[in-house]
Amino acid sequence: MLEELRITGLGVIDDSTLPLAGGMNVITGETGAGKTMVVTGLGLLFGGRADAGRVRADPGRAVVEGRLRLAEPLATTVHTRVSDAGAEPDDDGSLLLSRTVTAEGRSRAHVGGRSMPVSTLSEIGEQVVAVHGQSDQLRLLRPAEQRAALDRFAGADHEKLLGAMRETYTRWRAVADDLADRRRNARERNQEADLLRLGLDEITRVDPQPGEDDDLKAEAQRLEHAEGLRVAAIAAYQAVAGDGADEAPHATGLLGAAKRSLEGQAGVDAKLGDLAARLDEAATLIGDVTAELSSYLDSLDADPDRLQTIYERRAELRALTRKYADDVDGVIAWADRARGRLGELDTSDDLLDELDRERQRLEDETAALAARVTAARKEAAGRFSEQVSVELAGLAMPHSRVEVAVLPSKGEPSLAGAGIGPEGADEVELRLLAHPGAPSLPLQKGASGGELSRVMLAIEVVFAGAGGPPTLVFDEVDAGVGGRAAVEIGRRLARLARTHQVLVVTHLPQVAAFADRHLVVAKDTGGAVTTSGVRVVEDTERARELARMLAGLPDSDLGIAHAEELLAVAARERRS
């Protein structure tokens, strides 16, 4: 549940904290007091779009903070997600969320005290809270939303089946588009393929090797300067090893003499023995250099024929790099890409026949999966219709019935004339029978505002029974409803609150009477700037608020008596 919500600098709310309870929380207040800002704040806290126009000029930023405490297994799922992002819940297991929006439109999010992308709040919100308002009712009128609602109700196995069909459809679409493109653009593809083959043939004849241009450049440089390199190497060799023709001092001999001199006195001072050992190491190193210099001199070659061969090879490589890339490695990479592209450009009859067979196989598989999806939707439609209709009977619509029609798609036939798309071959339409004998009409044509509110609530009650987020928010979904229907809505919300945390923004006293916690948003017009605050009302204060909602007379004895009677009835209903 969401234990606490603090809103600062948002709309008319300057700084208010909402202590929320489990069960049913009701938020009431005069029109324009700022009830909607509470729902707006909740939307921001869980990753909703930020509107800088709602930020108060003073202090120039809006902050929404919330403390979330979750039960298992959802707690483990959410805590693991935030831990992976570098945040941690508090020691008591609760999770702190925060969203800041500036007047310039900049937005920041924090989870567990750590800065996070706003998308992290959205991910948490999808699992934790579902917000339903009048805009959601309008969204439910769209066929795609109705189909999504039925798919959600159908359950996890249906979702897996639908996912498999989407994946197969996507593969079929890719193969079908590829085949059509190869057939449609065969001439252009063949022309491009011919050019690529010419390039590949030229590269294959030269057969460049990785790094070959750098290796040849270095070898050519050695051959061009062979005499100078030989003189330098001989001089170095003589300096370290001598040439054996005279007794001129050289490094190897001098190191040996120094070592012997020190060893003669090592018995007197051990330090000289250590130095003698280090001279021995130096002599060993000089010996290695001497051997390498000798090998270098043996390998040094001034062969003019080899140099000419290198010049000719480098010319061949330069011809390739002028056409295909900056260096030989780039030429090799171009050839690899060209070979891959040739496979994409292939329009041979054998390949086209193979692609056509694969297209047909995927088409048949997609059609079979779509048929299973249709059957699953029709089965779920019957259960969904029955359960929603039962709820409507309890919402003062005893003779009304919701039907769920699963119809063939009216869209452009995209799969073998069957009209199968990524969501299957169906359109889903929610229909309302207002009373026996009435025609079955789509919701947008057959439901009034009040009826639509009750249908939406009935659907949410059914969804809640099938799982879903633990916190449900209803923003004036009871608009256009009154009398007995209002009492039934309050009763249904209270029943929903037995298994969920429910937050309700309402203007109906019949609904507010069922609350476990009643919060009132009130304006303060005494200062230079109008602000609103939120407070919890109980006992006599709560009766006065209901009296205000009933008749606009919070001090009327008759209104308060009516409110107390309403509270007593609601209390009995909650206990039953």
Residue, then its C-alpha position, 0 to 999 in steps of 0.5 A: m500500500l501507499e502509506e503516505l503522500r506529500i505534495t509540495g508546490l503543485g497547483v493550489i496545494d502549497d504543502s500537504t501530507l496525506p496519511l493513507a490507510g489500508g482499505m478505502n480512502v476517500i478524498t472530498g472537498e469543494t469544487g476547485a479545492g484541489k482534489t484533482m491535484v492529488v490524482t495529478g500528484l500520484g500520476l507524477l509520483f509513478g512516472g506520469r508526464a510532467d506539466a510545468g504549468r501546474v508548478r506554483a511560481d513560488p517556490g518554482r518547483a513541485v515535489v511529490e513524495g510517497r512511502l510505499r510498503l508492499a507485501e510478498p511476492l510483489a515486494t521482492t519483485v519491486h525491491t529486486r528491480v530497484s536494487d538492480a538500479g542501485a537503490e535500496p528500501d529502508d530498514d523497515g522494508s518501505l520504499l521512498l519515491s520522489r518526483t521533482v518538476t521545476a517551473e522550467g519543465r525539468s524533471r527528476a526522480h528518486v527511488g530509495g534516495r538515489s537518482m533514477p530515470v523517470s522510467t523506473l517510477s513508471e515500471i514500479g507504478e505499472q505493478v503497484v497502482a492503477v488509476h481510473g478516471q473519466s478519461d479511462q472510461l473514454r479510453l474503454l470505448r475504443p475497440a483496441e482498449q476493449r480487446a486489451a481488456l478482454d486479453r488481460f482478463a483471459g489470464a496468463d496462458h492466453e497472454k503466452l498464446l497471444g505472445a507466440m502468435r505475435e512472434t510468428y506473425t512478425r516472422w511471417r511479415a518479415v519473410a513476406d516483405d522480403l520475398a515481395d521486395r526481391r520480386r518487385n526490385a529484381r532488376e535493381r538488385n541484380q544490378e547492385a549484385d553485379l557491381l558487388r561481384l566485380g569488386l569481390d572478384e578484384i579483391t579476391r585476385v589481389d587477396p589482401q591479408p590483414g595488416e599487410d600494407d603496414d608490414l610491406k611499408a616497414e619491410a620496404q623501409r628496411l630494404e631502402h636503408a639497408e646499408g645505413l642499418r648495416v653500418a649502425a648494427i656493426a658499430a653497435y656490435q663492435a662496441v658491445a662484443g668487439d670484432g676479434a681483430d684487436e684488443a680495443p675495449h668493448a662492453t662485454g670485456l669491461l663488464g667481465a673485468a669489473k666483475r672479477s675486480l669486485e669478486g676479489q674483495a667480496g670476502v671482505d665486504a659483502k656489498l661488493g659481492d652484491l654489486a658483482a652479481r648485478l654486473d653479472e646480470a648486466a653481462t647476461l643482458i649484453g650477451d642477449v643484445t649481442a646475439e640479437l645484433s648478430s642475427y639482425l646482421d645475418s637477416l639484413d638483405a639489400d635484395p633489389d628484386r625483393l624491393q621491386t616485388i614489394y613496390e608492385r604489391r603495394a601498388e596493387l593494394r593501393a588500387l584497392t584502397r582507392k576504391y573500397a576503403d582507407d586501408v587493407d583492413g577496411v578493404i577486407a571488411w568491405a568484402d565481408r559486407a559485400r558477401g553478406r549483401l549478395g545474400e540479401l540481393d539474391t533473386s534466384d529461382d531457388l531462393l525465391d521458391e525457398l522463401d515462398r515455402e517459408r512464407q507459406r509455412l509461417e502463414d499457416e502457423t500464424a493462422a492456426l495460432a490466431a484461430r486458437v487466440t479467437a477461441a480463447r477470447k470467445e471462451a473468456a468473453g462468456r466468463f467476462s460478460e457473466q461476471v461484469s453483469v453480476e456486478l452491474a446487478g449490485l450497482a442498481m442495474p439489475h436488468s442490464r447485461v454486458e455482452v462481449a462480442v468477438l468479431p472478425s477483424k474489419g481491417e485490411p486483410s493482411l494474411a491470406g485474406a483472413g484479416i489477421g494482424p499482430e493482435g490476431a483476427d478479432e475485434v472486440e466490442l463491449r455491448l450493453l443491454a440496458h433492459p430486457g428487450a432492448p437492443s444490444l448496443p456498443l457502450q459508446k451508443g448504449a450507455s449514459g454517463g452514469e451507466l458508463s461509470r458503473v460499467m467501468l467500476a464493475i469491470e474493475v471489480v472483476f479485474a481485481g478478482a483476477g489479480g492486478p495492482p494492489t492500489l486502485v485509484f478512482d477519480e470521480v468515476d461516479a460522475g452522473v450517478g446519484g441516489r441508490a446507484a451511488v450507495e451501491i457504488g460505495r458498497r462495491l468500492a468498500r468490498l473492493a477495499r477488502t483486498h486492495q488499497v482503494l483511493v477515491v476522489t468523489h463528490l457523492p456523500q453516499v460513496a464517502a460514507f463507506a470510507d475507512r479514512h476520509l480526507v478533505v481538501a480545503k481552500d485557504t483564501g485568507g492570504a495573498v495567494t489561494t492555497s489548499g491543504v488536506r486534513v483527515v476528518e473523523d467523528t463529528e467533523r466527518a458528519r459535517e463534511l457529509a452534510r456539506m456534500l448532501a445539502g451544502l449546509p455543514d452546520s444544519d442539524l437536519g443535514i448532520a442527522h442525515a449524514e450520521e444516519l448515512l455513516a451508520v448504514a455504511a458501517r453496518e454494510r462494511r461489517s456484513 
